[in-house]
Amino acid sequence: MNLLIDNIGELVTNTGIGEGGPLGIRRKAALLVEEGEVAWIGPARYAPAADRRIDADGRAVLPGFVDSHAHLVFAGDRGAEFAARMAGEPYTGGGIRTTVAATRAADDDRLRDTVGRLRAEAMRQGSTTIEIKSGYGLSVADEARSLRIATEFTPETTFLGAHVVPPEYADRPDDYVGLVCGPMLRAALPYAKWIDVFCERGAFDADHARAILTVGQAAGLGVRVHANQLGPGPGVQLGVELGAASVDHCTHLSDLDVDALAMSETVATLLPGAEFSTRSPYPDARRLLDAGVTVALATDCNPGSSYTSSMPFCVALAVREMGMTPAEAVWAATAGGARALRRLDAGVLRPGVPADLSILDAPSFLHLAYRPGVPLISQVLHNGVPQCQP
């Protein structure tokens, strides 16, 4: 059976063909889905017959959001920490260890329930592709089970054993790096596509980060880096040097960092939910875009510093606080996220790719920033199958 989405007022394709430059906007369009893929796009007046039909009634349709940075495997709650930050306490990243203790104590079903709840929550808000990291186990067994559970929900899984040094290794960071590079990596490999390191003061320095990423890369994992969130540092330069698909946060960048990104294929993934939740300075997206850097947006969904699964919220923040236009923010949240995952079949609508898309309860993608906080995702299709509505 096939499905026709008809009477689309504004169709964002991200193909660069049509209006809006890279967005490739088609007006008064229709889209045909067959066997889970986009089979045809064209003017609504030429739409073919189909077994089923969705009348978009002039609404906007856009590719599903690609959330390329999320930490969904955890237990516990850090609401009190958030309240303390709102009262003026600075964010240092130290609360990660609180979540590690709760995650280690949780059984598989509890962790699975949390991932499932947050994955469904993200899907309702239009995120059809999501990356999920480990990083709250920080032991061989707990990192492996975190990734094993993550694979039940996404193929985009990231081994983040180098999130922070756990308490039992506080006085032996070199030994912990050895554990990550050896037994922990071997246990993670069956379940991981990517490797990541939190290269930051209070976490892992450049030498440790390089050792971990290099070993992971040699084992066949793609490279990602948490970089330059809390202050200037070596993370961006290291990521570019190693050919990382993405360096994430990018809040504190030197001119050399920006130049390195501009001359590379490494994506700068910006996570405005973290700045919102920690009251930190927002990244300067305008500076990156003007330099020619490829920019993605993601939620950084985690229980401590960005407990949101809403890509529409991040789009609105990027427009309001980071100097992005609505068109740039939507592209970054869809095609940009796909670039950060090196995916050619996500964040775009064209024949032959999975039919991952959102129908907005609005006439234009502009409303994602124009009407912040409003549940504008009317319906979501993932692999051509309508998902639960908000």
Secondary structure, DSSP 8 states (H G I E B T S, - for coil): -EEEEEEEEEEE-SSS-SBSGGG-EEEEEEEEEETTEEEEEEEGGG----SEEEE-TT-EEEE-EEE--B-----S--HHHHHHHHTT----STTHHHHHHHHHHS-HHHHHHHHHHHHHHHHHTTEEEEEEE--S--SHHHHHHHHHHHTTT-SEEEEEEESS--GGGTT-HHHHHHHIIIIIHHHHGGG-SEEEEEESTTSB-HHHHHHHHHHHHHTT-EEEEEESSSSS-SHHHHHHHTT-SEEEE--S--HHHHHHHHTSS-EEEE-HHHHHHHT-----HHHHHHTT--EEE---BBTTTB----HHHHHHHHHHHS---HHHHHHIIIIIHHHHTT-SSSS--STTSB--EEEESSSSTTHHHHSTTS--EEEEEETTEE----
